[in-house]
Amino acid sequence: MRRKTDAQTKKLGLYRIRSGAAGPSLLASGVPAAAPLTFNVTAAVLGVTLGFAVALLIISAIRKKLHAAAVDEQSPADQPPPLPPPEKVTTWWCRTFDWVGLALITGIFSLFGFSQAFAEKKEMLEKVTPFQIIANIIISAFLVGMVVSLVAWRVRPVQWLGLRWKQWYLALFIGPSAVILMWLMLGLLNWCGYIAWMESLIGESSVQDAVKMLRESGDAMIVGLMAFSAVLLAPVAEEIIFRGYLYPVAKKFSNVRIGMLFSALVFAVGHGNAPLLLPLFLLGMILAAAYEWTGSLWASISVHLCFNAATVAIQLAVRAGWLTIPEQIQ
C-alpha cells in the first residue's frame, strides 16, 4: 500500500509550500510532466494586500460617485455646485484617464514586488553586477519621466509638487523626527515579536536585498551604486511616483484617507518583502501624511532621504566593523 501511494505521489506531483522560492521545480522522479504545484507564501501575502488596496479604492470611488450624483439630484437646477475645500495637495489636474495611469503604475510596481517574491535571493545577490544596478537606475529615471510626462502638460511641476515651499526649513525637523518615529515603531514591532513571527510564518528574512548588498558585497562599485540609489535616487523617484502621482490621483477618486492607504499599500507591496510589509506600509503612511500636511513633496523627500541615509550609514558602519547589531533587530 505504501509503494502504491509513493508511486501515485511521483506520478501526480506534490503540493508544497515554499516561501520566497523561485517557481516550480521537478520531483526527484525525473518525470517532466509531474512538476509540482508551488504555493509562494510571500506572493500570496503581497497579492492579498494588493487586492485589498485595489478593492478599497474602487469601492470608495463608487461610493463617492453615487454620493455626488445624489447631491446633484437634490440641488436646485439654478444653484451652482458647492466649491471644494482648499487643498494643499491639489487634485484639480486629475482626469478620468488617470485611472489608466494609476493602474499602470500600480501594476509595474506590483510586478517589481512579485519578482522579488519569486526570486532565489541568494543566487540573485551573488549574480548582481554594477551594470544591473545602473540598469535599475535607468528604469527608475524612465518611470519618473513617464509620470512627469503624464502630468506636466496639465500643471507645472513646481505647482503640482509644491516645490516652492516657503517653510522649507521645516524639512530639517520633519525628516529626523519621522525617522525617530519609524525606529520607535520598528522597535515596538521587534519587541512584541511581530517581525520574528512574520519571518517564521513566511520563512523569509526581513532584511532587504539592498541592505544585504550594502553589508556583504565585495564589490566597491556595487556598494557605492547601492548607496547612491538608496540615499538620493529612491527618495526622489519614489516620492514623485507614489506621493506625487499615485496619492493625489487616488485621493481625487476617493478621499484623503483612502488615498493615503492605497498609496502606502502599493508602496509596501512594491518592495516585495512580506515580513516588512507592515513597517513599509507605516512608512508610506508617514510619507503621505508629510506631503498632505505641508503640500510640498520636499517634506516627504526629506523623510525618505533621512530614513534611507540612516539605514545606509548603519550598514556601512557594520560593514566596517565600527558597529555591531544584534541579529534579532537586523
C-alpha positions as CSV (number, residue, x, y, z in Angstrom):
1,M,0.0,0.0,0.0
2,R,2.9,2.4,0.8
3,R,4.6,1.6,-2.5
4,K,1.4,2.4,-4.3
5,T,1.0,5.7,-2.5
6,D,4.6,6.7,-3.3
7,A,4.1,5.8,-7.0
8,Q,0.9,7.9,-7.1
9,T,2.8,10.8,-5.5
10,K,5.5,10.6,-8.1
11,K,3.0,10.5,-10.8
12,L,0.8,13.3,-9.7
13,G,3.3,15.6,-8.1
14,L,3.3,17.3,-4.7
15,Y,1.7,20.5,-3.5
16,R,4.3,22.2,-1.4
17,I,4.5,25.4,0.5
18,R,7.7,27.3,-0.4
19,S,8.3,30.8,1.0
20,G,10.2,33.1,-1.4
21,A,11.1,30.2,-3.7
22,A,11.6,30.6,-7.4
23,G,8.9,28.9,-9.4
24,P,8.0,25.2,-9.6
25,S,10.7,22.5,-9.5
26,L,10.6,18.9,-10.7
27,L,10.2,16.0,-8.4
28,A,13.1,13.6,-7.9
29,S,11.2,11.1,-10.0
30,G,12.6,12.9,-13.1
31,V,9.2,12.8,-14.8
32,P,8.8,16.2,-16.6
33,A,5.0,16.1,-16.7
34,A,4.9,15.7,-12.9
35,A,6.1,19.2,-12.0
36,P,4.6,20.1,-8.6
37,L,2.4,23.0,-7.9
38,T,4.0,25.5,-5.6
39,F,2.5,27.9,-3.2
40,N,4.6,31.0,-2.6
41,V,3.6,32.5,0.8
42,T,5.3,35.8,0.1
43,A,3.5,36.2,-3.2
44,A,0.2,35.3,-1.6
45,V,0.6,37.9,1.1
46,L,1.5,40.5,-1.4
47,G,-1.4,39.5,-3.6
48,V,-3.9,39.7,-0.8
49,T,-2.6,43.1,0.2
50,L,-2.7,44.4,-3.3
51,G,-6.2,43.0,-3.8
52,F,-7.4,44.7,-0.6
53,A,-5.9,48.1,-1.7
54,V,-7.5,47.9,-5.2
55,A,-10.9,46.8,-3.8
56,L,-10.7,49.6,-1.1
57,L,-10.1,52.2,-3.8
58,I,-12.7,51.0,-6.2
59,I,-15.4,50.8,-3.5
60,S,-14.6,54.2,-2.2
61,A,-14.6,55.7,-5.7
62,I,-18.1,54.2,-6.4
63,R,-19.4,55.5,-3.1
64,K,-18.1,58.9,-3.9
65,K,-19.6,58.9,-7.3
66,L,-23.0,57.8,-6.0
67,H,-22.9,60.4,-3.3
68,A,-22.1,63.2,-5.8
69,A,-25.0,62.0,-8.0
70,A,-27.4,62.1,-5.0
71,V,-26.3,65.6,-4.1
72,D,-26.7,66.8,-7.7
73,E,-30.3,65.4,-7.8
74,Q,-31.2,67.2,-4.6
75,S,-29.7,70.5,-5.5
76,P,-31.8,73.1,-7.4
77,A,-31.1,73.3,-11.1
78,D,-30.1,77.0,-11.0
79,Q,-27.8,76.6,-8.0
80,P,-24.1,76.0,-8.8
81,P,-22.4,73.1,-7.0
82,P,-20.5,73.9,-3.8
83,L,-16.9,74.8,-4.1
84,P,-14.5,72.1,-2.9
85,P,-12.4,72.9,0.2
86,P,-8.9,74.3,-0.4
87,E,-6.2,71.7,-0.8
88,K,-2.5,71.7,-0.1
89,V,-2.0,68.7,-2.3
90,T,-4.0,69.7,-5.3
91,T,-6.1,67.2,-7.3
92,W,-7.8,69.5,-9.8
93,W,-5.5,68.4,-12.5
94,C,-6.6,64.8,-12.2
95,R,-8.7,63.4,-15.1
96,T,-10.7,60.3,-15.6
97,F,-7.9,58.8,-17.8
98,D,-5.6,59.0,-14.8
99,W,-7.3,55.7,-13.8
100,V,-5.2,54.2,-16.6
101,G,-2.0,55.9,-15.2
102,L,-2.9,54.7,-11.7
103,A,-3.4,51.1,-12.9
104,L,-0.2,51.2,-14.9
105,I,2.0,52.5,-12.0
106,T,0.3,50.1,-9.6
107,G,0.9,47.2,-12.0
108,I,4.5,48.0,-12.7
109,F,5.5,48.2,-9.0
110,S,3.4,45.2,-8.1
111,L,5.4,43.2,-10.7
112,F,8.6,44.5,-9.1
113,G,7.3,43.2,-5.7
114,F,6.2,39.8,-7.1
115,S,9.5,39.4,-8.9
116,Q,11.2,39.7,-5.5
117,A,8.9,37.1,-4.1
118,F,9.7,34.5,-6.8
119,A,13.5,35.2,-7.0
120,E,16.1,32.9,-5.5
121,K,17.5,35.5,-3.2
122,K,20.9,34.0,-2.5
123,E,21.7,33.3,-6.2
124,M,20.3,36.7,-7.2
125,L,22.5,38.6,-4.8
126,E,25.6,36.7,-5.8
127,K,25.0,37.4,-9.5
128,V,24.3,41.2,-9.2
129,T,26.6,43.3,-11.2
130,P,27.2,47.1,-11.4
131,F,25.6,47.2,-14.8
132,Q,22.4,45.7,-13.4
133,I,22.2,48.4,-10.8
134,I,22.8,51.0,-13.4
135,A,20.0,49.5,-15.5
136,N,17.7,49.8,-12.5
137,I,18.7,53.4,-12.1
138,I,17.8,54.0,-15.7
139,I,14.5,52.2,-15.3
140,S,13.7,54.4,-12.3
141,A,14.5,57.5,-14.3
142,F,12.3,56.3,-17.1
143,L,9.4,55.8,-14.8
144,V,9.8,59.2,-13.3
145,G,9.9,60.7,-16.8
146,M,6.8,58.8,-17.7
147,V,4.9,60.1,-14.6
148,V,6.1,63.7,-15.2
149,S,5.0,63.5,-18.9
150,L,1.6,62.4,-17.8
151,V,1.1,65.5,-15.6
152,A,3.4,68.3,-16.7
153,W,1.3,69.3,-19.7
154,R,-1.6,69.9,-17.3
155,V,0.1,71.7,-14.4
156,R,3.6,73.0,-13.9
157,P,5.7,70.6,-11.8
158,V,6.5,73.5,-9.4
159,Q,2.8,73.9,-8.6
160,W,2.0,70.2,-8.9
161,L,4.6,69.1,-6.4
162,G,4.6,72.2,-4.2
163,L,8.3,72.7,-4.9
164,R,8.2,76.4,-3.9
165,W,7.8,75.7,-0.2
166,K,8.2,78.8,1.8
167,Q,8.6,76.8,5.0
168,W,11.3,74.6,3.6
169,Y,13.2,74.8,6.9
170,L,10.6,72.5,8.5
171,A,12.1,69.7,6.5
172,L,15.1,69.8,8.8
173,F,12.8,68.9,11.6
174,I,10.2,66.7,9.8
175,G,12.8,64.3,8.3
176,P,14.7,63.4,11.5
177,S,11.6,63.3,13.6
178,A,9.9,60.9,11.2
179,V,13.0,58.6,11.2
180,I,12.9,58.5,15.1
181,L,9.2,57.7,14.9
182,M,9.8,54.9,12.4
183,W,12.6,53.5,14.6
184,L,10.3,53.5,17.6
185,M,7.6,51.7,15.7
186,L,10.2,49.2,14.4
187,G,11.5,48.7,17.9
188,L,8.0,48.1,19.2
189,L,7.3,45.5,16.4
190,N,10.5,43.8,17.2
191,W,9.8,43.9,21.0
192,C,6.4,42.4,20.6
193,G,7.7,39.6,18.4
194,Y,5.9,40.7,15.2
195,I,8.9,40.6,12.9
196,A,10.2,37.3,14.2
197,W,6.6,35.8,13.9
198,M,6.3,37.0,10.3
199,E,9.7,35.6,9.4
200,S,8.8,32.2,10.9
201,L,5.4,32.3,9.3
202,I,6.6,33.2,5.8
203,G,10.1,31.5,6.0
204,E,11.9,34.6,4.7
205,S,14.3,37.0,6.3
206,S,13.1,40.6,6.9
207,V,16.5,42.0,5.8
208,Q,16.0,43.7,2.4
209,D,18.2,42.7,-0.5
210,A,19.7,46.2,-0.8
211,V,20.7,46.1,2.9
212,K,22.4,42.7,2.4
213,M,24.4,44.0,-0.6
214,L,25.5,47.1,1.3
215,R,26.7,44.9,4.2
216,E,28.1,41.9,2.3
217,S,29.1,42.8,-1.2
218,G,32.8,42.6,-2.0
219,D,32.5,45.0,-5.0
220,A,33.1,48.6,-4.0
221,M,31.3,49.8,-7.1
222,I,28.2,47.9,-6.2
223,V,28.2,49.3,-2.7
224,G,28.7,52.8,-4.0
225,L,25.9,52.5,-6.5
226,M,23.6,51.0,-4.0
227,A,24.3,53.8,-1.5
228,F,23.6,56.4,-4.2
229,S,20.4,54.7,-5.2
230,A,19.1,54.4,-1.7
231,V,20.1,57.9,-0.4
232,L,19.4,60.1,-3.5
233,L,17.6,58.2,-6.3
234,A,15.0,56.3,-4.3
235,P,13.7,59.3,-2.2
236,V,13.3,61.5,-5.3
237,A,12.0,58.9,-7.7
238,E,9.6,57.1,-5.4
239,E,8.2,60.3,-3.9
240,I,7.4,61.7,-7.3
241,I,5.8,58.4,-8.4
242,F,4.0,57.4,-5.2
243,R,3.2,60.6,-3.4
244,G,3.4,63.0,-6.4
245,Y,1.1,61.0,-8.6
246,L,-0.4,57.8,-7.1
247,Y,-1.6,59.5,-3.9
248,P,-3.3,62.6,-5.4
249,V,-5.0,60.5,-8.1
250,A,-6.3,58.0,-5.6
251,K,-7.3,60.9,-3.3
252,K,-9.2,62.6,-6.2
253,F,-11.3,59.5,-6.9
254,S,-11.9,58.7,-3.2
255,N,-10.7,60.8,-0.3
256,V,-7.6,61.7,1.7
257,R,-7.7,58.6,4.0
258,I,-8.2,56.1,1.2
259,G,-5.6,57.9,-0.9
260,M,-3.1,57.5,1.8
261,L,-4.0,53.9,2.5
262,F,-3.9,52.9,-1.2
263,S,-0.6,54.6,-2.0
264,A,1.0,53.3,1.2
265,L,-0.2,49.7,0.5
266,V,1.1,49.8,-3.1
267,F,4.4,51.3,-1.8
268,A,4.8,48.3,0.6
269,V,3.9,45.7,-2.0
270,G,6.3,47.2,-4.5
271,H,9.2,46.4,-2.1
272,G,8.4,42.7,-2.2
273,N,9.3,42.0,1.4
274,A,6.4,40.3,3.2
275,P,7.9,40.3,6.8
276,L,8.4,44.1,6.4
277,L,5.0,44.7,4.8
278,L,3.6,46.4,7.9
279,P,6.6,48.7,8.6
280,L,6.8,49.7,4.9
281,F,3.1,50.5,5.0
282,L,3.6,52.6,8.1
283,L,6.4,54.4,6.4
284,G,4.2,55.0,3.3
285,M,1.5,56.5,5.6
286,I,4.1,58.8,7.2
287,L,5.4,59.9,3.8
288,A,1.8,60.6,2.5
289,A,0.9,62.5,5.7
290,A,4.0,64.7,5.5
291,Y,3.1,65.6,1.9
292,E,-0.6,66.2,2.7
293,W,0.3,68.3,5.8
294,T,2.8,70.5,4.1
295,G,1.6,70.5,0.5
296,S,5.2,70.1,-0.6
297,L,7.0,67.0,-1.9
298,W,10.2,68.3,-0.3
299,A,8.7,67.2,3.1
300,S,8.2,63.6,2.1
301,I,11.5,63.5,0.2
302,S,13.3,64.7,3.4
303,V,11.7,61.9,5.4
304,H,12.5,59.3,2.8
305,L,16.1,60.6,2.4
306,C,16.8,60.7,6.1
307,F,15.4,57.2,6.7
308,N,17.4,55.7,3.9
309,A,20.6,57.6,4.7
310,A,20.4,56.5,8.3
311,T,20.0,52.9,7.1
312,V,22.9,53.1,4.7
313,A,25.1,54.7,7.4
314,I,24.3,52.0,9.9
315,Q,25.0,49.2,7.4
316,L,28.3,50.8,6.2
317,A,29.3,51.1,9.9
318,V,28.5,47.4,10.4
319,R,30.5,46.6,7.3
320,A,33.5,48.5,8.5
321,G,33.3,46.8,11.9
322,W,32.5,50.0,13.8
323,L,29.1,48.8,14.9
324,T,27.5,45.5,15.9
325,I,23.8,45.0,15.5
326,P,22.1,42.1,17.4
327,E,20.8,39.5,15.0
328,Q,17.2,39.8,16.2
329,I,17.0,43.5,15.2
330,Q,18.9,43.4,11.9
